[in-house]
Structure formats: C-alpha cells, structure tokens
C-alpha cells in the first residue's frame, strides 16, 4: 500500500533445556483498514515457570491483548486501548489462578510493540524486553521489573497475574525507515549482552533468519531457559501529517542565512546557487554520508531569508514542502530529503541537486523549438497533474521553477507556496504568486485552483516559445492589470504553426470556464496537433478586430457618402 506502514517480521521460539516451552510470541498485521487506523501489534510473553499454567497465561496474554486492543474504540488512543486489553487479561489470569487448581498462581511477563503511523508504542510488564536498532545503534526500550538484589534478580515484582491490577510501563518512540525492533524473553537476553544482540541484528539478514540466529546463539551461550525472539523491520512509513510537521517547524529557530563554506548540521555549503525573494539555495555535501567528503550525492539546501517576510510565512512554507514531498511521488516533481529526527537545528529544506538548468536560463540563450516546447509542455502538465490529483495547487508555475535535467528529464520545484486542502493559508502580505503568471481571477481575490495553475502553465509555455515575452505583457507587482486579448505568438515566431496560438489562447482565457478541463487535456491537445502535423492556417483577422476605430471611420464615411448621393438624386 503506497504511503502506508509496512514491515517485514520473523520469530523463533525454542524450548532449550526446559521440559516444555512456556514462552509465546505473536505478530498481528491486521486487515489493511485496521493497519491504517490501529497499527501492527507484536508481543512476547514468558509464562512464569515456577507456577502451574505458565504457558496458558503467556498464550492468553498475547492472543487476548491483540484481540482486545483491536476491539477497543479507536477514539480512546493507543495507550488507553492497549491498557484496557491488558487489564482485562490480567483480571482473568488472576481469577483463574485462584479458582482453578490446575492453573494455580499462573502468571506471565508481557512485552508488546504497537506500530502505528510513524510511532512505536511500547507496553511492558515483567522482564521480557524490547530493543530498537536505529542508525546502527541498539537501544533498550524497557526496564526489567525484577528485584535488584543479585540473589533475587529472577524474581518478578510486576507482570500479568501477579497483582489484582497490573502496572504497565508505556512509552512512545518516533519511527524511522529501516528501524529494526527485537522483542525477546529472558532466555535470550539473560545470556546475550547488548553487544552480542547488536552484532546479530546488524548483520541485516531477513527478520526470520535473524530471529532464529539470536535464539540459537542464546542456547549455545548456555541459556537454561526457553528462548524466544521476534524481529520487526520497518520497510515503509506513511507520510507525516500536517500537525506533526507544523510542530517540528515551530520548534526550529530561524537565524540569518549562513555563508558559503560554513557547516550546518553536518552539511558543508560549497556554493550559492541562487538568491530568490524568500530564500537562498546552496549546493551542499552531506558530511555524515559514508565515505570521504563529497562522495555522497550532491544536495541543495534551501535556507529562508527572514528579513523579507513574516516568520510564520517561512514556517508554513517549510511544512508545505515537506508535506507535499512525502505524498507526491512523480518523476516530474522535485523531491525533498527527509532528515533523521534530532539532526536539524534550524529551519531549512534539503533537496537533491539536479544537474541541468532552469527553463528561464535556457530561454536566455534562445527560445524553444516547436518539438522542444511540446515535450516540455507534456512533462510539465504531468507534474502539475500529479499535484492536482493529490488536491495540491502549485500557485507559482514559471520558468524559474522548472529544471531541465541534463539527461532530458524535467522537475517542477518550489513546493513551499502550494495551496493545500483545509490547511492554514499564508498571511495576506505574503500570499504567493508571480504577477505576470497569475490568472485574472487571482487579482480579484481567488485563492487559486486547477484552472489558475493551467493559466500559469500556458504563460510559461508562451514565454518558452516567444523567447521571453508575455501574452498580456509583463505585470508589475501591486498593480491591477486589464486582460484583453493575448498577443499572438506568430508576431514574434512566424515559424510556428497557427494552432499553437489557438491552443494557448484557450488555456489563457480570461474566464476560467473557457479553459481546458484540466492540464492533461491541454497537453494532449498540443501533442495531438504536433503528431498530426496540422497545416499552418493563418486566418487574416478582419479590420474590425485589427483596428476598430478605422473600421467605424470608414463605415461612417461610406454612410455619409451614401446620404449625399441620395440627396443629389432627390
């Protein structure tokens, strides 16, 4: 499922030197709907061997907690839902241990992980453990509930079935792509230290193979207990939601832009690529990447210029860029590089460096040919359409935001000013858009939609063909332009077919309803016309369209002459 949480998992459990296996482990992926709303649940339980019914308690704990968690109302949250399920199982185990002689004093440990959205919720009672391997570092996420005295280190003071009401440790941890979780009983961690476990997990074998090797290593190291292990690999993560991104952006300071040559959060800024109205773009290298400096892929770091706009504007732009990049996957839309939690200490965005030039830079040399322009139109329309399908309006399509890649590809960039559905808008003073590319309705206060993006795309293509001209003339900021008829391309490009003017004129219509149904229809019209080689039909415009004043003067003169002739005859 694109944009969903996906894991790979494996588990292993061996009896070892004990007469029977009283551990129980399980993983429940749930249905696709449950997975999206409630998450994935994994758990390990170790039945207390000194009492009857340890295996029964362990299996009931894992199975019933999983079923009970999914049965709880979604609205109460993960921790409350899991706690209710654990409490219900605990009460049943306590009651059975007191009433059934065959299950007398039965009890079990419990260690569970619920992976939901971009978080791991850890639930724990007893001495089974949960570990996380992230960025090559192993961290234990639980604390054993055993007595601290060496002679009593195996004695539990907390678990399911030990007390009327179980005291459950709960914690929440951010999820990262490629995180690896290990859940294990004390038969594993009792003989394998953190270093040995880390070495086995770092081998990055399949989760199933890793779980088997961990259990085997514990038994070979002399474990006298049952040994169980569950290994979870985070394969894919859902996109961060808007609130999460906004919270992260609000916590980042906004200092003055750095100088070329400085290091910032492990990035060395090697060159200033451009300085726009709101930001500076630096070429950079990631010094934390494997290998020597500069061996990793080149990057672009986009840093805000806080002196030119409200701080809230930059934070909104940062959130939009990250939100869109996480949700839109298109070969024609620029990416944003997600940084690991805790690395970023100020507000900026990291993007791949695309070899090539902007469409604006290309136009400064010469305009596009007919075939080149239609090819750019098709790729750019696909990029815009990918945004529109996600409910996103770009709002600043122009040659400066189009990269023509060296290998022939195209990237639409600058996603920080997009309009998102049901998301807070920019302050009025900083509403985005470049006047010469803005549709007429935007000057009247409209927020922007698919039709206004189509208009901006058409202006961009007009400039690409004309070599820098604008269909309605260049529009200065803070002016209220009047839109008449677009200047025909044929005036500056007599080598182009007349159908180019006809198609562009429709996309440039003053009334949104007169434009194409969407940008793909616009591009297909251009592609079809080019493929069929429509003949150049230059319609000579009548005098009334070319010079209305002269037309009426001639008509008035003819009427006056007719009146004089009639009077002379009379």
N, C-alpha and C positions, 0 to 999 in steps of 0.2 A: 504493500500500500504506500503510494507516494506521500511523503510528508508525515508518515506515521512512525511510531516507536516500533523498532524491530530488534529482536535479539536472536542469538544462537545459544543453545544451552546443552549441557551434558551432566549426568550424575552417575555416581557409583557408590555402592554400599557393600561392605564385606563383614562377615561375622567375626573373622580373626580368631583369637584363642578362646572366645566365649562359647558356651554351648548353644546359644541362639542369638540372633540379631535383633536387638531391641531398638535400633535406630529406624527412623522412617524419614524419607525425603520426597519432595514433590515439587513440580513446576506446573502452573496453570496459565496458559496463554489467553484463555477466554475466547469468546467469539470476536469477530472484528469490531462489532459495536461495543462490546464490553471492554475490549482492549483500549479503544479510543477514550472511553468515558471513565473506566475504573482501573485500567492498567493490567500489568502482568504480575503474578504472585509466585514467589518461590519460598520454600521453607524447609528447615531441617529440625527434627525433634529427636531427642535421645532419651528413651524411657529409662527411668531410674532402675538399675539392675538389682538393687538390694531389696526391692519390694515386688510383690506379685503384680502382674498386669502391666509391666513397663512398656512392652511392645504395643499393647492395646491403647495405652494412653498416648504414645507417640503417634501412632497412625491416626487416632481420632483427632489429635491436636492439629495435625497438618491438613487432613481432609476437611474437618469441620470448620476450621478457621477460614480456609479458602472459600468453601461454600457459603459460610456465614458472612464473609466480607462482601461477596458479590450480591448477597441478598439484602444488604443494608441500603437505606435511601442514599442516593448519590449526593444529596444536598448537605449531608452532615459532615462531609470531608473524609479524607483517607484515615487519619489517626482515630477519629471517633468511630468510624465504621469497623476498623480492624480491632479496636479495643473492645467494642461490644461483642464481636465474634469470639475473641479470646476469653472474655469474661464468661460467656455462655458455656464454652467448652470447660473452663476451669470449674464452674459450679457443678457440671455433670460429672467430671472426674472425681471431685471431692465427694460428691454424693455416692457414687458407685464404690469408691474406695472404702467408704464407711458401711455400706449396706451389703456388699457382695463379698463373701469370704474369699472367692477365687481372685478378686481384684483388690485385696486389702492393701490400703495405703499406696495405691498406684499413683505415680507422678511422672512428669517428663519436663525436659527443658524445651525451649522453643526459640528459634531464631528465624525471622522472616524478612523478606525484602519485597516491597511493592514498587514497581517501576511504573510511574505514571507521568505522562507528558515529558518534562525534562528534569524530573526529580526522582530520587530514590528514597523511599520511606522505610526505615529500618525499625523492626519490632523485636524485642528481645527480653527473655526471662530465663535465667539459668547460665550454663557455661558452654553452650554451643556458640559459635562465633560467626561474625560476618566481616569479611575483609573487602577492600576495594583496591585494585591496581589501576592507577591513572598516571599517565606520563612516566611510566617506568618506576613509580614509587608505590609501595604497598602500605596501606593504612588500615589498622584495625578499627572498625566502626562500633564495636560493642565492648562491654566490660563484664568480666565473669562475676556472677553472683555466687561466689563461694567464700567460705571463711578464710581469713587471712593467715591464720596460724598454719605453719607447714604441715603439722600432723593432721590437720583437718581441711586441707586445701581441696579435697574432693567432696566436701560436704556442702550441699546446696542450701542456701537460705531463701532462695526465690525460684519459683518455677510453677508449672501448672499442676494443681493437685496438692500443693504444699500448704496453702492457706485458703481461707474462705474467699478472699478477694485477691486476685493476682495483681502485683505491682509490675507494670510493663514499662520497660525503657523504650522511648520512641525518639527518633531523630530523623532529620531530613537533610539530604545532601544533593547538590546540583549534579545532574548527569552530563557527561561529556561523551562525544563519539569515541568509540573504541575502549571505553571503560570496561574493566573485567572484574566481576564480583565472585567471591568464593564464600560459600556457606558450608560450615563443617562442624562435626561433632568433636568432643574432646578426645576421641580416639585418634584423630588426625593431629590437632594442634598440641596434644599432650606430648608427642614425640618429635614433631616437626616444628622448629622455630620459625620466626618470621622470615629469616634469611633463606631457609630451605624452601618455604612456600613461595616466596617471591621468585626464586630461581626457576621453579617449576612453572609458575604462571607466566613468566617472561619468555618461556620457550615458544609461546604463541601457537601451540598445537590446537587442534579442534577442541572445543569445550569438553566433548565426551572423552577424548584421549587424555586431556589434562586431568579430568576428574579421576579417571582410572589410575593414572600415574601417581597422583597425590595419595590416593588410598593405598596403592601398592607400596609407595615409599614409606608411609607411616607404619605399615605392618612390618616391612623389612627393618625399620629402625627400632623395632621391639615393642610396638604398641600391643598391649594386652586387652584392649577394649575393641568393641565394634568400631569400624571406621567408615564414615560417610562424608561425601563431598558433592556439592552442586556448584558448577561453574556457569556463569552467565556472561555473555559478550554482548555489548551494546553495538549493534550493527548499523542502525539508523535512528535518528532523532526527529521528532516533529519540530516544526518551526516555533521559535519563541513567540509568545503572544505579545500584543502591543503593550499591555500593562507591565510585563516583565522587562521589556526593552526600555520603556519610559522610566521605570525605576532605576535601571542601570545607568541611563543617561543622566538622570537627575543627580546621581552621586559623583559624577565626574567633573572636575574643575575645568575652567575654560581660560587658560592663560594666553599670553601673546604667542603668535606663531614662532616656532624655533628657527634657527639659522641653518643654512646648508652646512653639512659637516657634523652637525650635532647628532648625538644618540638619544633616542627616545623610546623607552620601554623595550629595548632590545632591537630597535630599528636604526640603522645608520642612514641618515638623509644625505644622499650623494649629489642631488641636483634639483634645482627648482624648475619644474616643467611648465607651470603656468600660474598666473595670479588672477583669479576672477573677482567678481564683485563681492562674493561672500567667503571665498576660501582660497587657500594656496595648495597646489599639488606638487609633491616632492617625489622624485624617484628614490627608492629605498631598497636596502637589503636587510633581510632578517638575520641578525647575528646569532639567534638561537637555533637556526636550522642546522641540520647535520652537515659536517664538512667544514671547509675553510670559508672565511668571509667571502661572500659574493658567489658561492657555489649554488645557492638556492635560486629559485625563480625570482626574477625581478618583480618588485611590487611598487604600488603607488600609494602614498599616504596623503590623505586629504584632510587638511587642518583648517578649522574655521578662522576667520578674521573678526574677532569680537568687536572691533572698533566701528564696524559698518552696519550692524543690525542688533536687534534685541537678543539677549542671551536665550530667551525662550525660543526664538526662531531657530537657532542652531541646534538646540536640543530636539525640537520637533523634526528637523531635517535629518539628524542622526538616527532617530527612531524610524523614520520612514525608509531610509536607505537600508537599514538592517532588516526591517520587516519585509520589504519587497524582495530583497535578495534571498531571504530564507524561503519564500513562497513561489517565486517565479524561476523556473529553470528553462532557459531558452538559449540556443546558440547565438542569438542576435541581441541578447540583453546582457549588459555588463554585470559581473559578479561582485560580491563583497566578501572578503575573507573574515571568517569568524575567529576571534581570538579566544584563547583559553581563559576561563574565569580567573580574575585576580591579576592578569598581566597589564591591563590597560589602566593607566593612572591619570589620563586626561581625555578630553573629548576629541576624537578623530575617527576616520574611517580608513580601512586598508582594503585595497583592490589589487587585482592582478595588473601587471604592466602589459599592455597590448602593443606589440610592435606595429608601427604604421603611422598614420597621420589623421587628423580630423578632416572632415569634409570641407570645413572652412579653409584649412590650409591648402587643400587640393584646389579649391576654386580660385585661390590667389594666383595660381600658375596658369590655369586655363579651365574653361567650362567643360562639363561632361559631354561626351558624345551621346547620341540617341540610345544606343545599346547600353552604355555605361549607366546612363540615368535611369533607364527602366530597371536594370539589375539592382541598383541602389534602392529604387522605389519598392521593389518586391521584398527585398530583405528588411528594409525599414518598416514596411507595413506588417511583416510577420512579427517583428519585435514589438511594435505598438499593439498588435492584436493579442500577443501573449499577455501583455499588461491588462488590456481591456477584459480578457476572459477571467482575470482574477479580480475584476472590479476596480482596477487601478487606472487613474488618468495621469499621464506624464506631465502635461502642462508647460513643458519647456523644450519642445522638439525644435531643433535648429541645427545648422551645420556644425557649430562648435561642440555639440553633444553627440555627434556621430563619428565613430572611429572607423576608418577604412584600414583594415588589417593588411599587413604585408602579404599574407598568403591568399588574399582575396575575400576574406570574411568581413563582417560588419558587426559593430557593437553599438547599441544605443546606451548611453551612460547618463549620469547625473540624475539619480533617482531620489534625491533628497527633497525635491519640491513637489512630489506627486500628491495627488488627492486620493485619500483612502476612504473607504466607506465607513461611516459612523466614527470617525476619528477627529480629534480636535484640530481646528484649522489654524493657519498662521495668523499672527497679528495683522491687522489691516494695513499697516505701513509696510509690511514685508511680504504681501501677497505676491507669489512668484509669477513669472512670465516675462517674455521679451516683447515689447510693444509691436515691433514690425511683424511678429509671427502670431499675434493674438487675434482671435476671431472677433468679429464685431460685437457679438453678444457678451464677450468678456468685458468690454469697455462699458457695457450697460449694467455690470454688476454680477453677471452669472459666474458660478463657481468653476465651470469647466466640465466638459463631458467628452464622450467619444467623438462627437461632431467637431468640437473645438480642436481636439488633437488632430483630426483629419485635416482641418484647415491649416494648422501649423505644418503638417507633413507636406501639404501642397505648396505652401510658401517655400519650404526647404527645397523641394524639387524645382520649383520655378527659379530659385537662385542658382541651383546646380546647373540648370540648362542655360540660364542667361549670363552666368559668369559673375553674379553679384547683385543683380537688380532685384527689385521687389515689385510684386504685382500691383500693389496700391501705393507704391512709393515708400520710402523709409519713414517710419513713425517715431517721433521723439517721445521720450518719457514725459508723463504728466500732461499729455495733450489728448484731445478728444477728436480723433480723425473722422473724416467723412468717407464712406465707401461708395464709390460709383461703379465703374466697370474696370476690371483688371486690364493693365497694359498688355496687349498681345505679345507673346514671345516672338512672333515672326518679325516684329520690328527690329529685334536685335539678332535673331537667329533665322535668317532666311533659308538655311539648310535643313531646318526641321519641318516635319510634316504638319499640316494644319490640324490633324486630330489631337496633337499634343495640347494646343490651345483650347480645343473643345473640352477635353477631359479635365484639364487643370481648372478651367473656368467653372465646371460644375463643382469640383471639390472646394473651390474658392468662393462659392456662392455666399452672398451676404446672409441669406436666410438659412439656418441650419437644416431645415426640412428639405431644401433643394439640393443638398449634398448627397453623396453616395450613402447607401445603407450602412456601410462600415468601411474600414481602411482596406480590408481584403478585397472587397468589390472594386474599390478604387484601383488597387494594384492589378487586379485581374483584367480590368478594362485596358490598362496600359499594356499589359503582357499580350493580350489577345490582339490588340491593334498592331503591335510590333510583329507578332508571329504571322499575321495575315497580310502584312505589308500593305496596309490600306493606302490607296493612292493619295497623293497630295492634292487636295481640293481647296484652293484658296478662293473663298467667296468674297467678291468685292462688295464691301458694305455700301448701302445706299447713302446718298448725300445727306438725308435726314439724320443718320447716325453719325456721319463724319463731321458735319457742320450744320447743326440745326438752324443757327441764325442766318446763314447764307441761304439755306433752303427756303425759309419764310420770306426773306427779302426777294428772292426770285419769284416765288409764288405770288407775293403782293404786287410785284411789278407786272406780272402777266395778267393778274386780275384788273389792275389799273388800265393796262393797255386794252383789255377786252372791253372795259367800260367806255373808254374813249372811242373805240371803233363803233360800238353800238350807238353812241351819241352822234357820231358823224353821220351814220346812216339815217338816223332819225331826222 
